[in-house]
């Protein structure tokens, strides 16, 4: 003998629970995708910061050398060309040295990038002061 009355409604309840589980799984996948995109963007920006810092260091080194002084003009990337390929993309670096006063030179470094369909630019400004004195 079959008891039909006890089995009624279970299919509907199971379908609702399965739907809720699927909704939770989809929302977790969206969060994972967004975090992966943010991690990649953070890596690109961090590389841009380090490239700008290296460019400033190279300009400061040039400013400290009397024979190789920095003049108000535009400079391209002063480092190794292989440093401009990172994180699955390519970077461009441009430094603009302006006229300064009191021995200070204003420098603006712009770092641009192009990676897998994403592009951007970040700009930094700093003053460079040639160091005088003895070298050790």
Backbone as ProteinMPNN parsed JSONL, in Angstrom:
{"seq_chain_A": "XXXXXXXXXXXXXXXXXXXXXXXXXXXXXXXXXXXXXXXXXXXXXXXXXXXXXXXXXXXXXXXXXXXXXXXXXXXXXXXXXXXXXXXXXXXXXXXXXXXXXXXXXXXXXXXXXXXXXXXXXXXXXXXXXXXXXXXX", "coords_chain_A": {"N_chain_A": [[0.832, -1.173, 0.0], [0.443, 2.247, -0.746], [1.385, 5.331, 0.643], [0.333, 8.23, -0.12], [-0.199, 10.775, 0.879], [1.808, 11.456, 2.761], [4.072, 11.981, 1.24], [3.647, 14.225, -0.251], [4.528, 17.532, -1.222], [7.229, 17.456, -0.609], [8.931, 17.545, -2.857], [8.648, 20.183, -3.752], [9.728, 21.576, -1.552], [12.367, 20.575, -1.562], [13.222, 21.605, -4.02], [13.122, 24.362, -3.534], [15.1, 24.607, -1.518], [17.362, 23.73, -2.947], [17.47, 25.756, -4.885], [18.108, 27.967, -3.242], [20.647, 27.19, -2.366], [22.042, 27.231, -4.812], [21.849, 29.98, -5.435], [23.426, 31.052, -3.37], [25.91, 29.94, -4.075], [26.402, 31.153, -6.569], [26.603, 33.849, -5.813], [28.921, 33.725, -4.27], [30.803, 33.097, -6.259], [30.748, 35.454, -7.76], [31.832, 37.28, -5.936], [34.403, 36.187, -5.685], [35.357, 36.559, -8.329], [35.377, 39.366, -8.513], [37.239, 39.971, -6.504], [39.537, 38.849, -7.62], [39.906, 40.487, -9.861], [40.383, 42.938, -8.569], [42.747, 42.307, -7.249], [44.51, 41.985, -9.398], [44.457, 44.604, -10.475], [45.558, 45.999, -8.323], [48.131, 44.935, -8.269], [49.126, 45.923, -10.695], [49.08, 48.701, -10.239], [50.842, 48.854, -8.071], [53.238, 48.056, -9.282], [53.502, 50.241, -11.0], [53.991, 52.288, -9.139], [56.502, 51.482, -8.114], [58.043, 51.661, -10.449], [57.94, 54.435, -10.893], [59.273, 55.329, -8.588], [61.81, 54.276, -9.076], [62.499, 55.749, -11.347], [62.606, 58.348, -10.273], [64.79, 57.953, -8.529], [66.856, 57.475, -10.359], [66.896, 59.919, -11.705], [67.612, 61.585, -9.559], [70.159, 60.61, -9.044], [71.466, 61.352, -11.405], [71.246, 64.116, -11.125], [72.936, 64.534, -8.991], [75.421, 64.12, -10.054], [77.86, 66.059, -11.486], [78.713, 66.16, -14.172], [76.655, 64.964, -15.521], [74.235, 66.291, -15.232], [70.789, 67.076, -14.394], [68.501, 68.62, -16.508], [65.948, 71.073, -17.247], [63.634, 69.43, -18.993], [62.097, 66.788, -20.959], [62.188, 63.432, -20.01], [62.557, 60.058, -20.983], [62.05, 56.595, -20.063], [64.57, 55.702, -17.871], [65.707, 53.39, -17.02], [66.206, 49.816, -17.408], [64.903, 48.448, -20.402], [63.526, 46.034, -20.178], [62.304, 46.116, -17.742], [59.919, 47.345, -18.133], [58.03, 45.541, -18.862], [55.746, 43.763, -17.283], [53.536, 41.94, -15.078], [51.921, 40.828, -17.06], [51.583, 42.807, -18.97], [52.353, 46.015, -20.525], [54.333, 48.882, -19.747], [54.696, 52.472, -19.679], [56.912, 55.141, -19.09], [57.368, 58.477, -18.255], [59.181, 61.358, -17.55], [58.958, 64.689, -16.556], [60.889, 67.42, -16.199], [60.901, 70.461, -14.616], [61.523, 74.067, -14.588], [63.179, 75.244, -11.801], [63.527, 76.855, -8.578], [65.902, 78.166, -6.229], [67.642, 76.028, -6.469], [66.087, 73.762, -6.524], [64.407, 71.315, -8.396], [61.378, 70.822, -9.949], [59.742, 67.775, -10.535], [57.734, 65.759, -12.545], [56.431, 62.626, -12.81], [54.984, 60.377, -14.967], [53.326, 57.36, -15.181], [52.193, 54.975, -17.322], [50.017, 52.256, -18.267], [49.164, 49.207, -19.992], [47.243, 46.492, -19.934], [45.874, 43.44, -20.663], [43.341, 44.436, -21.832], [42.84, 46.472, -20.027], [43.69, 49.766, -19.138], [45.626, 52.509, -17.9], [46.778, 55.428, -16.094], [49.07, 56.894, -13.864], [50.17, 59.651, -11.979], [52.941, 61.27, -10.51], [54.398, 63.716, -8.363], [57.329, 65.495, -7.454], [60.064, 67.119, -5.788], [63.382, 67.582, -6.809], [66.55, 67.857, -5.477], [69.793, 68.684, -6.108], [72.501, 67.103, -4.502], [75.155, 68.425, -2.721], [78.656, 68.349, -1.914], [81.185, 66.212, -0.433], [82.001, 63.085, -1.93], [81.916, 59.737, -0.916]], "CA_chain_A": [[0.0, 0.0, 0.0], [1.185, 3.506, -0.844], [0.89, 6.491, 1.382], [0.539, 9.388, -0.979], [-0.329, 11.991, 1.67], [3.04, 11.801, 3.461], [5.093, 12.368, 0.287], [3.285, 15.45, -0.948], [5.184, 18.766, -0.8], [8.674, 17.333, -0.442], [9.584, 17.97, -4.088], [8.661, 21.643, -3.733], [10.677, 21.988, -0.519], [13.706, 20.263, -2.048], [13.512, 22.549, -5.102], [13.394, 25.664, -2.92], [16.402, 24.522, -0.851], [18.367, 23.669, -4.001], [17.554, 27.11, -5.447], [18.844, 28.811, -2.303], [22.052, 26.772, -2.411], [22.589, 27.743, -6.07], [21.996, 31.433, -5.295], [24.589, 31.293, -2.52], [27.109, 29.588, -4.844], [26.601, 32.188, -7.588], [27.077, 35.071, -5.165], [30.314, 33.496, -3.893], [31.611, 33.189, -7.466], [30.861, 36.871, -8.116], [32.778, 37.878, -4.994], [35.723, 35.694, -6.07], [35.747, 37.217, -9.572], [35.672, 40.763, -8.203], [38.498, 40.027, -5.741], [40.627, 38.56, -8.558], [40.101, 41.708, -10.648], [40.996, 43.938, -7.699], [44.121, 41.888, -6.995], [45.287, 42.297, -10.594], [44.58, 46.064, -10.551], [46.489, 46.41, -7.275], [49.474, 44.561, -8.725], [49.522, 46.852, -11.754], [49.368, 50.006, -9.615], [52.052, 48.715, -7.264], [54.35, 48.09, -10.23], [53.628, 51.63, -11.453], [54.63, 53.05, -8.056], [57.92, 51.135, -8.061], [58.695, 52.229, -11.628], [58.091, 55.871, -10.647], [60.333, 55.496, -7.583], [63.092, 54.03, -9.732], [62.768, 56.891, -12.22], [63.057, 59.433, -9.391], [66.131, 57.628, -8.05], [67.8, 57.67, -11.458], [67.019, 61.365, -11.921], [68.375, 62.13, -8.438], [71.556, 60.216, -9.267], [71.966, 62.235, -12.464], [71.355, 65.474, -10.586], [74.075, 64.569, -8.084], [76.65, 64.083, -10.853], [78.05, 67.356, -12.147], [78.854, 66.0, -15.614], [75.445, 64.352, -16.071], [73.181, 66.976, -14.471], [69.422, 67.06, -14.907], [68.083, 69.919, -17.021], [64.492, 71.114, -17.512], [63.251, 68.8, -20.254], [61.33, 65.551, -20.795], [63.004, 62.218, -20.044], [61.865, 58.776, -21.071], [62.455, 55.632, -19.049], [66.023, 55.685, -17.724], [66.123, 52.056, -16.593], [66.269, 48.745, -18.394], [63.631, 48.283, -21.119], [62.814, 44.821, -19.756], [61.524, 46.439, -16.541], [58.623, 47.889, -18.539], [57.146, 44.416, -19.16], [55.447, 43.059, -16.031], [52.112, 41.665, -14.809], [51.211, 40.503, -18.286], [51.294, 44.016, -19.734], [53.488, 46.895, -20.786], [54.289, 50.163, -19.054], [55.447, 53.589, -20.217], [57.312, 56.078, -18.049], [57.84, 59.758, -18.776], [59.473, 62.332, -16.497], [59.06, 66.075, -17.02], [61.617, 68.239, -15.224], [60.602, 71.865, -14.844], [62.444, 75.069, -14.051], [63.001, 75.4, -10.37], [64.174, 77.985, -7.911], [66.692, 77.77, -5.065], [68.295, 74.75, -6.715], [65.113, 72.664, -6.549], [63.813, 71.039, -9.705], [60.126, 70.061, -9.858], [59.705, 66.647, -11.468], [56.463, 65.041, -12.631], [56.614, 61.326, -13.462], [53.725, 59.733, -15.35], [53.48, 55.944, -15.526], [50.996, 54.436, -17.977], [50.067, 50.803, -18.468], [48.183, 48.546, -20.857], [47.24, 45.069, -19.609], [44.685, 42.631, -20.967], [42.117, 45.211, -21.987], [42.777, 47.553, -19.055], [44.775, 50.735, -19.245], [45.531, 53.577, -16.92], [47.94, 56.276, -15.886], [49.187, 57.5, -12.545], [51.163, 60.724, -12.042], [53.556, 61.621, -9.234], [55.184, 64.946, -8.395], [58.337, 65.553, -6.407], [61.152, 68.066, -6.001], [64.713, 66.997, -6.759], [67.578, 68.815, -5.075], [71.134, 68.091, -6.239], [73.272, 67.084, -3.263], [76.53, 68.898, -2.881], [79.534, 67.848, -0.859], [82.118, 65.149, -0.79], [81.52, 61.721, -2.15], [82.739, 58.749, -0.208]], "C_chain_A": [[0.879, 1.239, 0.0], [0.543, 4.566, 0.0], [1.238, 7.739, 0.573], [0.556, 10.662, -0.147], [0.969, 12.417, 2.344], [4.119, 12.322, 2.514], [4.799, 13.706, -0.378], [4.027, 16.645, -0.348], [6.689, 18.675, -0.647], [9.43, 17.79, -1.686], [9.69, 19.491, -4.135], [9.686, 22.16, -2.721], [12.119, 21.722, -0.957], [14.128, 21.229, -3.151], [13.848, 23.925, -4.541], [14.764, 25.663, -2.247], [17.527, 24.495, -1.878], [18.546, 25.045, -4.654], [18.334, 28.059, -4.547], [20.333, 28.475, -2.283], [22.717, 27.304, -3.68], [22.781, 29.251, -6.021], [23.21, 31.78, -4.439], [25.889, 31.004, -3.281], [27.418, 30.661, -5.89], [27.121, 33.475, -6.95], [28.526, 34.918, -4.714], [31.233, 33.596, -5.109], [31.779, 34.64, -7.909], [31.852, 37.585, -7.203], [34.202, 37.453, -5.341], [36.218, 36.396, -7.33], [36.144, 38.663, -9.311], [36.993, 40.876, -7.443], [39.695, 39.73, -6.646], [40.93, 39.784, -9.419], [40.786, 42.787, -9.815], [42.454, 43.596, -7.397], [45.015, 42.209, -8.186], [45.507, 43.805, -10.715], [45.572, 46.582, -9.506], [47.928, 46.076, -7.666], [50.001, 45.51, -9.789], [49.894, 48.205, -11.151], [50.629, 49.951, -8.753], [53.291, 48.73, -8.151], [54.58, 49.502, -10.736], [54.318, 52.493, -10.397], [56.125, 52.753, -8.009], [58.675, 51.651, -9.275], [58.916, 53.733, -11.456], [59.205, 56.128, -9.636], [61.709, 55.266, -8.204], [63.468, 55.189, -10.641], [63.248, 58.098, -11.404], [64.482, 59.175, -8.897], [67.172, 57.854, -9.136], [67.983, 59.154, -11.778], [67.815, 62.02, -10.799], [69.858, 61.815, -8.595], [72.181, 61.103, -10.343], [72.164, 63.656, -11.951], [72.562, 65.606, -9.667], [75.41, 64.543, -8.814], [76.763, 65.386, -11.628], [78.086, 67.211, -13.667], [77.556, 65.537, -16.274], [74.209, 64.98, -15.425], [71.826, 66.885, -15.173], [69.047, 68.479, -15.314], [66.58, 69.901, -17.247], [64.179, 70.605, -18.919], [62.402, 67.572, -19.939], [62.27, 64.359, -20.95], [62.092, 61.022, -20.203], [62.34, 57.867, -19.953], [63.968, 55.534, -19.036], [66.56, 54.317, -17.318], [66.187, 51.082, -17.749], [64.911, 48.592, -19.09], [62.843, 47.038, -20.689], [61.975, 45.065, -18.502], [60.125, 46.937, -16.885], [57.631, 46.807, -18.96], [56.926, 43.636, -17.876], [53.944, 42.878, -15.906], [51.308, 41.408, -16.073], [50.857, 41.718, -19.132], [52.549, 44.834, -19.957], [53.236, 48.251, -20.14], [55.063, 51.209, -19.848], [55.731, 54.549, -19.072], [57.846, 57.33, -18.722], [58.013, 60.722, -17.612], [59.632, 63.709, -17.13], [59.704, 66.879, -15.904], [61.368, 69.7, -15.591], [61.696, 72.776, -14.323], [62.154, 75.258, -12.58], [63.666, 76.652, -9.852], [64.891, 77.46, -6.673], [67.342, 76.397, -5.247], [67.378, 73.554, -6.752], [64.53, 72.524, -7.949], [62.512, 70.264, -9.518], [60.095, 68.98, -10.934], [58.326, 65.988, -11.386], [56.712, 63.771, -13.431], [55.24, 60.719, -13.709], [54.024, 58.304, -15.784], [52.151, 55.47, -16.105], [51.145, 52.942, -18.176], [48.935, 50.353, -19.37], [48.286, 47.058, -20.572], [45.881, 44.479, -19.924], [43.378, 43.432, -20.994], [41.953, 46.348, -21.003], [43.952, 48.49, -19.276], [44.566, 51.817, -18.202], [46.833, 54.346, -16.832], [47.902, 56.796, -14.464], [50.344, 58.5, -12.623], [51.633, 61.066, -10.635], [54.349, 62.915, -9.416], [56.131, 64.974, -7.208], [59.364, 66.624, -6.783], [62.471, 67.311, -5.886], [65.704, 68.114, -6.446], [68.931, 68.137, -5.243], [71.885, 68.195, -4.918], [74.687, 67.579, -3.548], [77.36, 68.327, -1.74], [80.434, 66.754, -1.363], [81.407, 63.837, -1.044], [82.456, 60.773, -1.456], [83.051, 57.595, -1.077]], "O_chain_A": [[1.919, 1.281, 0.656], [-0.68, 4.686, 0.066], [2.372, 8.217, 0.623], [1.31, 11.575, -0.485], [1.218, 13.613, 2.49], [5.009, 13.048, 2.958], [5.687, 14.259, -1.027], [4.145, 16.763, 0.871], [7.364, 19.701, -0.564], [10.5, 18.383, -1.552], [10.729, 20.025, -4.524], [10.433, 23.091, -3.02], [12.995, 22.559, -0.741], [15.291, 21.628, -3.202], [14.767, 24.584, -5.029], [15.517, 26.627, -2.392], [18.542, 25.168, -1.698], [19.674, 25.445, -4.942], [19.129, 28.864, -5.031], [21.177, 29.367, -2.193], [23.85, 27.781, -3.623], [23.787, 29.754, -6.521], [23.945, 32.714, -4.761], [26.861, 31.746, -3.144], [28.577, 31.033, -6.07], [28.005, 34.121, -7.513], [29.289, 35.883, -4.769], [32.337, 34.13, -4.998], [32.85, 35.015, -8.385], [32.632, 38.415, -7.669], [35.117, 38.275, -5.294], [37.383, 36.788, -7.396], [37.151, 39.131, -9.842], [37.782, 41.782, -7.71], [40.765, 40.307, -6.453], [42.096, 40.083, -9.677], [41.677, 43.477, -10.311], [43.297, 44.488, -7.3], [46.149, 42.654, -8.01], [46.615, 44.244, -11.023], [46.339, 47.504, -9.783], [48.838, 46.864, -7.412], [51.181, 45.86, -9.789], [50.915, 48.787, -11.517], [51.397, 50.913, -8.718], [54.291, 49.357, -7.802], [55.726, 49.925, -10.889], [55.144, 53.34, -10.735], [56.932, 53.673, -7.877], [59.835, 52.043, -9.152], [59.968, 54.249, -11.833], [59.999, 57.051, -9.815], [62.662, 55.98, -7.893], [64.636, 55.574, -10.7], [64.187, 58.785, -11.802], [65.294, 60.099, -8.855], [68.255, 58.37, -8.86], [69.091, 59.594, -12.084], [68.613, 62.921, -11.058], [70.71, 62.657, -8.313], [73.317, 61.554, -10.19], [73.14, 64.319, -12.304], [73.15, 66.683, -9.574], [76.432, 64.912, -8.236], [75.84, 65.763, -12.35], [77.542, 68.056, -14.378], [77.389, 65.709, -17.481], [73.248, 64.279, -15.108], [71.741, 66.65, -16.378], [69.253, 69.425, -14.555], [65.993, 68.832, -17.421], [64.44, 71.289, -19.909], [62.032, 67.346, -18.787], [63.049, 64.288, -21.9], [61.0, 60.972, -19.637], [62.968, 58.327, -19.0], [64.585, 55.306, -20.077], [67.775, 54.124, -17.281], [66.219, 51.474, -18.916], [63.876, 48.606, -18.424], [61.62, 47.004, -20.827], [61.041, 44.312, -18.225], [59.242, 46.952, -16.027], [56.513, 47.119, -19.369], [57.821, 42.921, -17.425], [53.17, 43.583, -16.555], [50.126, 41.746, -16.135], [49.923, 41.66, -19.931], [53.657, 44.411, -19.626], [52.099, 48.702, -20.005], [55.978, 50.873, -20.6], [54.894, 54.745, -18.192], [58.667, 57.26, -19.636], [57.112, 60.887, -16.789], [60.352, 63.872, -18.115], [59.152, 67.008, -14.811], [61.595, 70.118, -16.726], [62.663, 72.329, -13.705], [61.001, 75.414, -12.177], [64.287, 77.407, -10.601], [64.519, 76.418, -6.134], [67.564, 75.684, -4.268], [67.835, 72.436, -6.987], [64.201, 73.518, -8.597], [62.534, 69.156, -8.982], [60.388, 69.243, -12.1], [57.824, 65.7, -10.3], [57.146, 63.824, -14.581], [54.438, 60.566, -12.788], [54.87, 58.069, -16.646], [51.112, 55.557, -15.451], [52.259, 52.421, -18.246], [47.904, 51.013, -19.496], [49.283, 46.423, -20.916], [44.854, 44.993, -19.48], [42.436, 43.129, -20.262], [41.009, 47.127, -21.128], [45.067, 48.055, -19.566], [43.462, 52.008, -17.693], [47.847, 53.964, -17.415], [46.837, 57.1, -13.927], [51.367, 58.231, -13.252], [50.84, 61.143, -9.696], [54.899, 63.174, -10.486], [55.791, 64.539, -6.108], [59.506, 66.981, -7.952], [62.654, 66.5, -4.978], [65.691, 69.173, -7.074], [69.198, 67.124, -4.595], [71.904, 69.253, -4.29], [75.316, 67.17, -4.524], [76.821, 67.878, -0.728], [80.447, 66.414, -2.546], [80.368, 63.531, -0.459], [83.666, 60.995, -1.421], [83.734, 56.666, -0.648]]}, "name": "protein", "num_of_chains": 1, "seq": "XXXXXXXXXXXXXXXXXXXXXXXXXXXXXXXXXXXXXXXXXXXXXXXXXXXXXXXXXXXXXXXXXXXXXXXXXXXXXXXXXXXXXXXXXXXXXXXXXXXXXXXXXXXXXXXXXXXXXXXXXXXXXXXXXXXXXXXX"}
